Amino acid sequence: MNWLLKSEPDVYSWDDLVKDKKAVWDGINNNAALKHMRDMKKGELCIIYHTGDERQAVGIAEITKTVYPDPKLDDPKRLVFDIKPKKKLKNPIGIADIKADPFFNDWLFVRIGRLSVVPVTDEQWEKLMKMAGE
């Protein structure tokens, strides 16, 4: 399984991840997103998606450490995981392009737009990579 991770680019962007070379992905408190995080495995890939005004997938990161309790919080239910950048997408993929393709109609990313961590099937990943020119 691979994943899509949403980020506000003015809070933490793809360029920030590249500059930092690694990151603890934190700040997630939605129960469905936390459930998805528990399924993540080291080595799986993540599309980094900028929300806000950009609303586009911009890069690919790799999970380097699976979920663990957020060390900054005193709440064992709040989880984080570690990622590192792999590559910037040749062509960013806008939400309008994704929603325009009926192939993605059942994808959680399209159906439940508020989720910040969304699973991506192999078939969806392949189609997204083609859309990005990868």
Contacts in CASP RR format, 6 or more apart in sequence:
PFRMAT RR
TARGET T0000
AUTHOR 0000-0000-0000
METHOD contacts of the structure
MODEL  1
MNWLLKSEPDVYSWDDLVKDKKAVWDGINNNAALKHMRDMKKGELCIIYH
TGDERQAVGIAEITKTVYPDPKLDDPKRLVFDIKPKKKLKNPIGIADIKA
DPFFNDWLFVRIGRLSVVPVTDEQWEKLMKMAGE
1 39 0 8 1.000
1 40 0 8 1.000
1 41 0 8 1.000
1 44 0 8 1.000
1 119 0 8 1.000
1 120 0 8 1.000
1 121 0 8 1.000
2 44 0 8 1.000
2 45 0 8 1.000
2 46 0 8 1.000
2 47 0 8 1.000
2 119 0 8 1.000
2 120 0 8 1.000
2 122 0 8 1.000
2 125 0 8 1.000
3 36 0 8 1.000
3 40 0 8 1.000
3 44 0 8 1.000
3 45 0 8 1.000
3 46 0 8 1.000
3 47 0 8 1.000
3 63 0 8 1.000
3 117 0 8 1.000
3 118 0 8 1.000
3 119 0 8 1.000
3 120 0 8 1.000
4 46 0 8 1.000
4 47 0 8 1.000
4 49 0 8 1.000
4 57 0 8 1.000
4 109 0 8 1.000
4 117 0 8 1.000
4 118 0 8 1.000
4 119 0 8 1.000
4 120 0 8 1.000
5 25 0 8 1.000
5 46 0 8 1.000
5 47 0 8 1.000
5 48 0 8 1.000
5 49 0 8 1.000
5 61 0 8 1.000
5 83 0 8 1.000
5 116 0 8 1.000
5 117 0 8 1.000
6 49 0 8 1.000
6 50 0 8 1.000
6 51 0 8 1.000
6 115 0 8 1.000
6 116 0 8 1.000
6 117 0 8 1.000
6 118 0 8 1.000
7 13 0 8 1.000
7 14 0 8 1.000
7 48 0 8 1.000
7 49 0 8 1.000
7 50 0 8 1.000
7 51 0 8 1.000
7 116 0 8 1.000
8 50 0 8 1.000
8 51 0 8 1.000
8 52 0 8 1.000
9 50 0 8 1.000
9 51 0 8 1.000
9 52 0 8 1.000
9 54 0 8 1.000
12 23 0 8 1.000
13 50 0 8 1.000
14 48 0 8 1.000
14 50 0 8 1.000
14 58 0 8 1.000
14 59 0 8 1.000
14 85 0 8 1.000
14 88 0 8 1.000
16 23 0 8 1.000
17 23 0 8 1.000
17 48 0 8 1.000
17 61 0 8 1.000
17 83 0 8 1.000
17 84 0 8 1.000
17 85 0 8 1.000
18 85 0 8 1.000
18 88 0 8 1.000
21 84 0 8 1.000
21 85 0 8 1.000
22 64 0 8 1.000
22 82 0 8 1.000
22 83 0 8 1.000
22 84 0 8 1.000
23 82 0 8 1.000
23 83 0 8 1.000
23 84 0 8 1.000
24 80 0 8 1.000
24 81 0 8 1.000
24 82 0 8 1.000
25 80 0 8 1.000
25 81 0 8 1.000
25 82 0 8 1.000
25 83 0 8 1.000
26 70 0 8 1.000
26 72 0 8 1.000
26 80 0 8 1.000
27 70 0 8 1.000
27 78 0 8 1.000
27 80 0 8 1.000
28 34 0 8 1.000
28 37 0 8 1.000
28 78 0 8 1.000
28 79 0 8 1.000
28 80 0 8 1.000
28 116 0 8 1.000
28 117 0 8 1.000
29 78 0 8 1.000
30 114 0 8 1.000
30 115 0 8 1.000
30 116 0 8 1.000
32 112 0 8 1.000
32 115 0 8 1.000
33 115 0 8 1.000
33 116 0 8 1.000
33 117 0 8 1.000
33 118 0 8 1.000
34 77 0 8 1.000
34 78 0 8 1.000
34 79 0 8 1.000
34 117 0 8 1.000
36 115 0 8 1.000
36 117 0 8 1.000
36 118 0 8 1.000
36 119 0 8 1.000
37 67 0 8 1.000
37 79 0 8 1.000
37 81 0 8 1.000
37 117 0 8 1.000
38 67 0 8 1.000
38 79 0 8 1.000
39 119 0 8 1.000
40 63 0 8 1.000
40 66 0 8 1.000
40 67 0 8 1.000
40 81 0 8 1.000
41 63 0 8 1.000
41 66 0 8 1.000
42 63 0 8 1.000
42 64 0 8 1.000
42 65 0 8 1.000
42 66 0 8 1.000
43 62 0 8 1.000
43 63 0 8 1.000
43 64 0 8 1.000
44 62 0 8 1.000
44 63 0 8 1.000
45 60 0 8 1.000
45 61 0 8 1.000
45 62 0 8 1.000
45 63 0 8 1.000
45 86 0 8 1.000
45 125 0 8 1.000
46 60 0 8 1.000
46 61 0 8 1.000
46 62 0 8 1.000
46 63 0 8 1.000
46 83 0 8 1.000
47 57 0 8 1.000
47 59 0 8 1.000
47 60 0 8 1.000
47 89 0 8 1.000
47 120 0 8 1.000
47 128 0 8 1.000
48 57 0 8 1.000
48 58 0 8 1.000
48 59 0 8 1.000
48 60 0 8 1.000
48 61 0 8 1.000
49 56 0 8 1.000
49 57 0 8 1.000
49 58 0 8 1.000
50 56 0 8 1.000
50 57 0 8 1.000
50 58 0 8 1.000
54 92 0 8 1.000
55 94 0 8 1.000
55 95 0 8 1.000
55 96 0 8 1.000
56 92 0 8 1.000
56 93 0 8 1.000
56 94 0 8 1.000
56 95 0 8 1.000
57 89 0 8 1.000
57 92 0 8 1.000
57 93 0 8 1.000
57 94 0 8 1.000
57 128 0 8 1.000
57 132 0 8 1.000
58 88 0 8 1.000
58 89 0 8 1.000
58 92 0 8 1.000
59 85 0 8 1.000
59 86 0 8 1.000
59 87 0 8 1.000
59 88 0 8 1.000
59 89 0 8 1.000
60 85 0 8 1.000
60 86 0 8 1.000
60 87 0 8 1.000
60 88 0 8 1.000
60 89 0 8 1.000
61 83 0 8 1.000
61 84 0 8 1.000
61 85 0 8 1.000
61 86 0 8 1.000
62 83 0 8 1.000
62 84 0 8 1.000
62 86 0 8 1.000
63 81 0 8 1.000
63 82 0 8 1.000
63 83 0 8 1.000
64 82 0 8 1.000
64 83 0 8 1.000
64 84 0 8 1.000
65 81 0 8 1.000
65 82 0 8 1.000
66 81 0 8 1.000
67 79 0 8 1.000
67 80 0 8 1.000
67 81 0 8 1.000
68 79 0 8 1.000
68 80 0 8 1.000
68 81 0 8 1.000
69 75 0 8 1.000
69 76 0 8 1.000
69 78 0 8 1.000
69 79 0 8 1.000
69 80 0 8 1.000
70 78 0 8 1.000
70 79 0 8 1.000
70 80 0 8 1.000
71 80 0 8 1.000
89 132 0 8 1.000
89 133 0 8 1.000
89 134 0 8 1.000
90 132 0 8 1.000
90 133 0 8 1.000
90 134 0 8 1.000
91 131 0 8 1.000
91 132 0 8 1.000
91 133 0 8 1.000
92 132 0 8 1.000
93 128 0 8 1.000
93 131 0 8 1.000
93 132 0 8 1.000
97 131 0 8 1.000
98 104 0 8 1.000
98 107 0 8 1.000
98 109 0 8 1.000
98 110 0 8 1.000
98 128 0 8 1.000
98 131 0 8 1.000
99 110 0 8 1.000
101 127 0 8 1.000
103 124 0 8 1.000
103 127 0 8 1.000
104 110 0 8 1.000
104 124 0 8 1.000
104 127 0 8 1.000
105 111 0 8 1.000
107 118 0 8 1.000
107 120 0 8 1.000
107 124 0 8 1.000
108 115 0 8 1.000
108 118 0 8 1.000
108 119 0 8 1.000
109 115 0 8 1.000
109 118 0 8 1.000
109 120 0 8 1.000
120 128 0 8 1.000
END
